[in-house]
Amino acid sequence: MTRFQTLTLVTVIATLVLIAVGSLVRTTGSGLGCPDWPLCHGQVIPPAEQTAIIEWSHRTTASIVGVLVVATALVTLRIHRSDRTMQVLAVAVLPLLALQAWLGKETVERELPAEVVAIHLSTALILFAMLALMAAFAFLGPRRERLEGRDRPTLFRLSVMATAVVGAVLVIGSYVVGSDAGFACSDWPGCPQASVPFLDGARLQHIQWVHRITVVAGLGAVAVFAYYVLIEMREPGRTLRWAAWSLIGLYGAQILIGALVPWTDFSEAARVAHLAVGSAIWGVLVVATFASPYRPASDGGAASAMPPVEAAAATTL
């Protein structure tokens, strides 16, 4: 593994950790633990109270991730000059990072409206997906070869559908939390407060039912994708098989964690894990959609596939 590949992988993992910490902020009600931005109660070090420390930890993690994202983008622009895809991704993540920081400020200043919280998560997921793609392409190398076959168009349509549906599930889930609908149903899979979807209960139960129904839709989309890869495709390749089995395991775990949220009396650990695993599912689907049609160059791995100057730069960062 080259140092550049390590950098991209660390950046992806750190971004997923940041999403999980952001979930901790929401689940603990710490979003206004620091009512000002970028300082916390007018100072760099937060006061010794839980909500302030949690929010400050989120901002500190975001700062570290910001440095990693900028470093990844700048190094990519320097050593992958001949790789147009990597160049486009590197340029695109920088304004997206700035937008994410601005949305974080707006979330605090507007006192956590559900719509802004959902948009904030949406941009985080897009940034996470782009960084995951950069890591995938870093391992495939700039001379990666595109795979051809009659299965590819169908695979692309199914993976795009699954990615879109899972993305919608995550955004709706964020809106559920932001609108305080996360506590609207005290059980799973039923909802004692609204046993008949959209007929019983009130607005918060309706929002909760929308989320649960989209989760079922996501399960169907992921199942169709996995079935096509594992059963229908003649030669899916090791990467696609890994993605399909990972999605089956992750989505099954995600449903169980979703059930554990009300079963454990809405424990913070279950709620944080719920978003973290959902984000991981989204990342796997994005990589499966856009990176799986490629394989490393036939003459070797990602590093050996680089032009000599780029290979030297990637290993001597």
N, C-alpha and C positions, 0 to 999 in steps of 0.2 A: 504494500500500500504506500503510495507516494504521500508526501506531506500535503500536497494540494487535496488529494482525496480525503485525507484525514480532516483537513480544515472544513471541507464541505459536509462531511458526516457529522462532525462536532457541531456545526452550525445548525443542521437539521434537528439534532437531538436537543440542543439548547432551546430552539424555537418551540419544540413540543413541550419541554419543561415550562417555558414561559406561558404557553396556553393553559397548562395545568395549574400554574400559580395564579393566573387570571381567574380560573374557575374557583380556586380557593378564596380569592378576594370576594367573588360574588356570593358563594355559599355561606361565607361567614359574615356577610353584610359589612365588609370592610371597604367598600368602594369609596366611601366618603371619610375613611380613616384619616386621610390627608385632604382636607377641604380645599387646599390651594395646589397650584401646579406651576413649576416643577418642584418647589419646596414643599415641606410638610410642616404645617403650622408655622410657616415663616422661617423654618430652619432646615439645615441640611440633614441633621440627624433627627429622627422622629422622637416624640415623647414616648415614655415607657408605658404604652398601653397597647393592647392586642391589636385593635383594628388599625392603628397607625403603623405598627410594626409590619403587619401583613401587607398593607398597601405600599409601604416603603420597600418591602422585599420585592413586590411585583415591579416597582419602578426600577429598582436596582438590577433585577434580572433582565428587564427590558433594555436597560442601558448596555449590559454585557452582550445581549443578543444583537443590539444595534451595531456595536463595534464588530462583532463577528460577521454580520451581514455585509457591512461596508468592506471589511477586509476580504471576504469571499468574492465580492463583486470586483474589487480593484485587482485582486490577483488573477481572477478569471480574464479580465480585460487585458492583462499584461501577457499571460502565458497561452491564451487560447485565441489568438488573433485570427487564426484561420478557420475557427469554428463559429459559424454565423449563429447557430442556435444558442450556444453558450454566451456569445456576445449580447444577443437580444435579451436573454434572461438576466444577465449581469446588469445591463442598463435598466431593465424594468424594475428590479427589486429595490433600487435606490429611491425613486419617487414613491413607491408603495410603502417603503419603510417610513418615509417622511409623513405620508398620509396617515399611517397607523399611529405615529406619535401624536399628530394633531388630533386624531379622533380620541386618543386617550385623554388629552387635555379637555376636549369638548365633553367627554363623558363625565369628568369631574365637575367642570364648571356648570353643566346643565343638570347636575345632581341625578345622574344615572337614569335617563329616560330609556325605556325598553327598546325603542327603535335604534337609538344611538349605540346601545350595548350590542344589539344584534349586528349592526353594521361594523362595529369594532371587531367582533369575532369573525365576520365574513372576510374582512381584509386580512386578518391574522391567518385565516385558513388559506387564502390565496397566496400570501407570502410564504407560508409553510409549504404549499404545493410546489411553488416555483423553486424554492431551495431544495426540495426533495428531487426535483427534476435535474437541477444542477449537479447534485451528488450522483444521481444515476448516470448522467452523461459523462461525469468525470471518470467514473469507473469503466464506462463503455469506451471512452477515448474518442478523439476528434476524427479518427478514420473508421468509426463504426460503420458496419454494413447493414443496410436495410434488408429485412427479410420479406420475401414475396410469397404469395400463395392465395388460393381462392378463399381461405378462411379469414384473411385479414380484414376485409371490409366489414364483415359481420361482427368480428371480434371488436373492431373499433366502435361500431354503433352500440353494441351491448355495454362496452366499458364506459362510453360517454354517458349512456343512460344511467348506469349505476352510479357514476361519479356525480352526476347532477342530482339524483334523488338523495344520495347520502349527504351531499352538501346542503340540500334543502332541509333534511332532517336536523342537521347540526344548527343551522340558522334558526329554525323554528324552536329547537330546544333552548337556544340562547334567549329567544323571546319569551319562552315559558318562564325561565328564571328571572328575566328582567321585569316581567309583568306580575311576579309573585304567584304565578299559576303552578309552580313546582309542588306546592303543598295542597293543591286543589283536590287531589284524590288520595285517600289514605291507604289504598290497597292496590294490588296488581295481580292479575290482569284486569279485574273488575274495578269499578269506581263506585263505592257506596254512596258518594255524594251526587252521582249522576249515573245511574245504572244503564239508562238508555242514552247513547251518545246524541248530543245536540237537542234532545227533547227535555231531559231532566237537567237539573242543576242550573248554574248561572254562567256568566262569561268566563270565569277562570276555569271551570270544568270543561267548557267548550274548547278553550285553548289547549288544555291538557289532552283532550281526546284527539284534536288535530295532530298533536305530536305523536301520540300512540299509533294513529292510523298511518302516518307517514313512515314510522318505524317499520310497520308491516310492509309498506311499499318498498322500502329500502331492502328489507330481507328478500323480497321477491326479485328485485333487480340484481342483487348480489348473487342469489342462488342461480339465476339464469346465466349470469356471466360465468360463475364457477362451473356449472354443468356443461356449458359450451366448451370451456377450456379443457376440462378433465375427461369429457365423454365424446364430444362431437369432433373436436379438432384432431387431425391425424398426427401432427408433429408440433405440439405447442411449445416445446422447449422447456428447459429447466426453470428459467425465470418466471414464465407464465404459470407453470405448475406451482411454483413456490407462492406466487401471488394468490392463486386461487385457493390453495389450502390455508394460507394465512388469513384470507378474507373469511373463510368458513369459520375458522377458530376465533378470530377477532369479533365477528358479528355475533356468534353464539355467546361469547363472553360479554359482549355489550348488552345483549338482551337480559342476561342474568344480572349484570350490574344494575341495569335499569329497574329490574324487579326488586333488587336489594335496597334501592333508595327508599321506597315506602316500607319495605319489610324491616329495615333497620332504623325506622323512625327518622328517616331523612338524614342519615349520618353524613358528615362532611367528607369522609374518606370515599364513600360510595359515589357521592355527587361529583367529586373531583375526578375520580377514576372514570366516571361515565363520559365526561367530555374528553379526557385524555385518550381513551380507547377509540372513541368516535373519530377524533382527529387522526389517529393512526390509520384507521380504516380509510378515511379520505385520502391520506397520503399514499397508501398502497394502491388505491384505485387510480390516482393521477399518474403515478409511475407506470402502472400497468397499461394505461391508455396511451401515453405518449413515448415511453421509453422501451416497452417490451417489443415493438416492431424492429428493434435493432439488436445486433450482437457485436462484440468486439471484433476488430479486424482479424482476418484469418492468420496474419503473420505474428500474432501474439496478443498480450493483454493490453489494457488501456494505456499504460505508460509506454510500452514499446511501440504502440501504434502511433505515438505522437511524432511530429517532425523533431529532429535532433535538438534544436534550440528550445522548443517547448518542453520536451521531455526533461532536459537538464533543468529548466526553470521549475518544473513541477516537483522535482525531487530535492531541490536546494532552497526551498522557501525559508 
